[in-house]
Amino acid sequence: MADIQTNQPPEAAQAGITKWRRIVAELDWDRLPELLAENVTYRSPAAFEPYQGKDTMVAILRVVFGIMEDFTYLRHFSSGTGFVLEFSTRVGNERLSGADFVEFDEDGKITDFMVMMRPAGAVELLSSEAARRLAAG
């Protein structure tokens, strides 16, 4: 059985999550690249294979947050290297709930970002609209 870690992330990660939450609250995607490690990995709930790189992650999040409405972080949990942030949102009339798993490096840059959401039908609706918008522009 794996050891359970209950320690707080380093100060750099705590500062990073504060910056992340500010970017999301203000939808300030122009500031996101400074928070991302060069080789950041983004794990989407709609694809098994992860996406790599700052530009890709920023482009996806711009589109996804342009579709979602009433996005709210409800609570968060921490580990030795990052955070899990529980959220709720809406796509049209469909409610979604999920969690962002965010890992940081020693400089407070996001190195790995995984999103898990439910229910499946609402995730499919979000992903198809995001794919349509990304293909269009």
C-alpha positions as CSV (number, residue, x, y, z in Angstrom):
1,M,0.0,0.0,0.0
2,A,1.4,3.4,-1.0
3,D,2.3,5.9,1.7
4,I,-0.2,8.7,2.2
5,Q,1.4,12.1,2.1
6,T,-0.2,14.9,4.1
7,N,2.5,17.7,3.8
8,Q,1.9,21.1,2.4
9,P,3.4,22.1,-1.0
10,P,6.4,24.4,-1.0
11,E,5.8,28.2,-0.9
12,A,6.5,28.4,-4.7
13,A,3.6,26.0,-5.4
14,Q,1.4,27.9,-3.0
15,A,2.2,31.2,-4.8
16,G,1.6,29.4,-8.1
17,I,-1.9,28.2,-7.2
18,T,-2.7,31.8,-6.0
19,K,-1.7,33.0,-9.5
20,W,-3.6,30.3,-11.2
21,R,-6.8,31.1,-9.3
22,R,-6.4,34.8,-10.1
23,I,-5.9,34.0,-13.9
24,V,-9.1,31.9,-13.8
25,A,-11.1,34.5,-11.9
26,E,-10.1,37.2,-14.3
27,L,-10.0,35.0,-17.4
28,D,-6.6,36.5,-18.0
29,W,-5.1,33.9,-20.4
30,D,-2.4,36.3,-21.6
31,R,-0.7,35.8,-18.1
32,L,-1.0,32.1,-18.1
33,P,2.3,31.3,-20.1
34,E,4.4,32.9,-17.3
35,L,2.9,30.3,-14.9
36,L,3.6,27.3,-17.1
37,A,6.8,25.2,-17.3
38,E,8.1,25.0,-20.9
39,N,7.2,21.3,-21.2
40,V,3.9,21.5,-19.3
41,T,1.6,18.5,-19.7
42,Y,-2.1,19.0,-20.1
43,R,-4.4,16.0,-19.5
44,S,-7.9,16.6,-20.9
45,P,-11.0,14.6,-19.8
46,A,-11.8,14.2,-23.5
47,A,-8.6,12.5,-24.6
48,F,-6.4,9.7,-23.2
49,E,-3.2,11.0,-24.7
50,P,-1.9,14.2,-23.0
51,Y,-1.1,17.5,-24.7
52,Q,2.3,19.0,-24.4
53,G,3.5,22.6,-24.3
54,K,2.4,26.1,-23.2
55,D,0.8,27.2,-26.4
56,T,-1.4,24.2,-26.7
57,M,-2.6,24.4,-23.1
58,V,-3.3,28.1,-23.3
59,A,-5.2,27.7,-26.6
60,I,-7.4,24.8,-25.1
61,L,-8.1,26.7,-21.9
62,R,-9.1,29.9,-23.7
63,V,-11.6,27.9,-25.7
64,V,-13.0,25.8,-22.9
65,F,-13.4,28.7,-20.5
66,G,-15.2,30.5,-23.4
67,I,-17.8,27.7,-23.4
68,M,-18.2,27.1,-19.7
69,E,-20.4,29.3,-17.6
70,D,-20.6,29.9,-13.8
71,F,-17.2,28.3,-13.2
72,T,-16.5,28.1,-9.5
73,Y,-13.9,26.5,-7.4
74,L,-15.5,24.9,-4.4
75,R,-12.6,23.6,-2.3
76,H,-9.0,22.4,-2.6
77,F,-6.7,19.8,-1.3
78,S,-2.9,19.8,-1.2
79,S,-0.1,17.4,-1.4
80,G,3.7,17.7,-1.3
81,T,3.9,19.0,-4.9
82,G,0.5,20.4,-5.8
83,F,-3.2,20.8,-5.4
84,V,-6.5,19.3,-6.3
85,L,-9.2,21.9,-6.9
86,E,-12.8,20.8,-7.0
87,F,-15.1,22.9,-9.3
88,S,-18.6,23.2,-10.7
89,T,-19.6,24.8,-14.0
90,R,-22.2,24.7,-16.6
91,V,-22.3,24.2,-20.4
92,G,-25.7,25.4,-21.7
93,N,-28.2,23.7,-19.4
94,E,-25.8,20.9,-18.4
95,R,-24.1,21.0,-15.0
96,L,-20.6,19.7,-14.7
97,S,-18.5,18.9,-11.7
98,G,-14.9,18.0,-11.6
99,A,-11.4,18.5,-10.3
100,D,-8.2,20.0,-11.5
101,F,-5.0,18.2,-10.4
102,V,-2.2,20.7,-10.6
103,E,1.5,19.9,-10.1
104,F,4.3,22.5,-9.7
105,D,8.0,22.5,-10.0
106,E,10.4,24.1,-7.5
107,D,10.0,27.5,-9.2
108,G,6.2,27.5,-8.8
109,K,5.6,26.7,-12.5
110,I,2.8,24.3,-13.5
111,T,4.3,21.1,-14.9
112,D,1.3,18.8,-15.0
113,F,-2.4,19.8,-15.2
114,M,-5.1,17.0,-15.3
115,V,-8.8,17.7,-15.5
116,M,-11.4,15.1,-14.5
117,M,-15.1,15.9,-15.0
118,R,-18.6,14.3,-14.9
119,P,-21.2,13.5,-16.1
120,A,-20.0,11.9,-19.4
121,G,-22.8,13.5,-21.5
122,A,-21.9,17.0,-20.4
123,V,-18.2,16.3,-20.9
124,E,-19.0,15.1,-24.5
125,L,-21.0,18.3,-25.1
126,L,-18.1,20.5,-23.9
127,S,-15.5,18.5,-25.9
128,S,-17.4,18.6,-29.1
129,E,-18.0,22.3,-28.9
130,A,-14.3,22.9,-28.0
131,A,-13.1,20.8,-30.9
132,R,-15.4,22.7,-33.3
133,R,-14.1,26.1,-32.0
134,L,-10.4,25.0,-32.1
135,A,-10.8,23.7,-35.7
136,A,-12.5,26.9,-36.7
137,G,-9.8,29.2,-35.4
